Amino acid sequence: MSAPKILIPFYSRTGTIQRLAEAVAEGARAVGAEVRLRRARELIGVDIMSSVPGWQESADAMNALYEAPTADDAVWADAIIFGTPTRFGAVSSELKAYIDGLGGLWAKGALNGKVGSAFAGSATPHGGNEVTSLSLYPVMAHLGLIIVPPGFADGVMFAGAGTPYGASVVSGNPPAGPTDAELAVGRFQGKRVAEIAKKLITS
Ligand SMILES: Cc1cc2nc3c(=O)[nH]c(=O)nc-3n(C[C@H](O)[C@H](O)[C@H](O)COP(=O)(O)O)c2cc1C
């Protein structure tokens, strides 16, 4: 039986979403999935990146670890799990730029029937991580993806971390985390998406 192929395109500026993305990948790999982790690249200028100590260094370190996501990655995948920090209650422009580059695939219907899922982070508990995951739901619907949320489909969802719409991290300021409970939700989301994708490709 073939392994489900999971693409995790994420944006992270200071590493919080990166660590949650690694947990999502771990959960997917644990049930036999093949995973590609990809980091969307910067859109803002060097002036802004250098205005906060550590931003550029953090971005450089992640870019050394992860390739940028491509349209071919989306074609390869059976499931796409998007990860983003909140930007004023919505998806980061860096991740959205990757998504907007998928228009050619959308026009051909090439993503129809793949699985889609999303996770997010915010600095504060009510700073918009739920609505940020939800901001990707219309996008996934337009792309033709079958949306698979974590729901309350596992005991980890009752531990006070994560949301039924997507794993989440409340990073604080300066950003830190995720907590063990937040990572557990990330692992569950990766596992659940991989299991559903596996059922779809073998049905
Ligand atoms: C331009 C900008 C806008 C942000 N907007 C919000 C926001 O609306 N609510 C919030 O709680 N955090 C907000 N944040 C904080 C980040 O979402 C948060 O620190 C995130 O977890 C960092 O993830 P990272 O370490 O992976 O970059 C914002 C940060 C930036 C730079």
PDBQT file of the ligand as one rigid body, heavy atoms in Angstrom, charges set to zero:
ROOT
HETATM    1  C1  LIG A 301       2.856  42.123  11.439  1.00  0.00    +0.000 C 
HETATM    2  C2  LIG A 301       2.468  41.216  12.563  1.00  0.00    +0.000 A 
HETATM    3  C3  LIG A 301       1.133  41.101  12.910  1.00  0.00    +0.000 A 
HETATM    4  C4  LIG A 301       0.751  40.285  13.964  1.00  0.00    +0.000 A 
HETATM    5  N1  LIG A 301      -0.570  40.206  14.301  1.00  0.00    +0.000 NA
HETATM    6  C5  LIG A 301      -0.933  39.526  15.419  1.00  0.00    +0.000 A 
HETATM    7  C6  LIG A 301      -2.298  39.509  15.867  1.00  0.00    +0.000 A 
HETATM    8  O1  LIG A 301      -3.194  40.077  15.230  1.00  0.00    +0.000 OA
HETATM    9  N2  LIG A 301      -2.588  38.828  17.010  1.00  0.00    +0.000 N 
HETATM   10  C7  LIG A 301      -1.629  38.165  17.742  1.00  0.00    +0.000 A 
HETATM   11  O2  LIG A 301      -1.936  37.592  18.776  1.00  0.00    +0.000 OA
HETATM   12  N3  LIG A 301      -0.340  38.135  17.313  1.00  0.00    +0.000 NA
HETATM   13  C8  LIG A 301       0.021  38.789  16.184  1.00  0.00    +0.000 A 
HETATM   14  N4  LIG A 301       1.325  38.778  15.754  1.00  0.00    +0.000 N 
HETATM   15  C9  LIG A 301       2.297  37.887  16.456  1.00  0.00    +0.000 C 
HETATM   16  C10 LIG A 301       2.603  36.570  15.717  1.00  0.00    +0.000 C 
HETATM   17  O3  LIG A 301       1.475  36.025  15.080  1.00  0.00    +0.000 OA
HETATM   18  C11 LIG A 301       3.119  35.543  16.728  1.00  0.00    +0.000 C 
HETATM   19  O4  LIG A 301       4.203  36.080  17.418  1.00  0.00    +0.000 OA
HETATM   20  C12 LIG A 301       3.511  34.214  16.052  1.00  0.00    +0.000 C 
HETATM   21  O5  LIG A 301       3.223  33.160  16.922  1.00  0.00    +0.000 OA
HETATM   22  C13 LIG A 301       4.972  34.152  15.713  1.00  0.00    +0.000 C 
HETATM   23  O6  LIG A 301       5.223  32.951  14.965  1.00  0.00    +0.000 OA
HETATM   24  P1  LIG A 301       6.709  32.642  14.448  1.00  0.00    +0.000 P 
HETATM   25  O7  LIG A 301       7.609  32.605  15.667  1.00  0.00    +0.000 OA
HETATM   26  O8  LIG A 301       6.591  31.299  13.801  1.00  0.00    +0.000 OA
HETATM   27  O9  LIG A 301       7.105  33.709  13.493  1.00  0.00    +0.000 OA
HETATM   28  C14 LIG A 301       1.736  39.567  14.685  1.00  0.00    +0.000 A 
HETATM   29  C15 LIG A 301       3.083  39.668  14.328  1.00  0.00    +0.000 A 
HETATM   30  C16 LIG A 301       3.459  40.486  13.257  1.00  0.00    +0.000 A 
HETATM   31  C17 LIG A 301       4.905  40.585  12.902  1.00  0.00    +0.000 C 
ENDROOT
TORSDOF 0
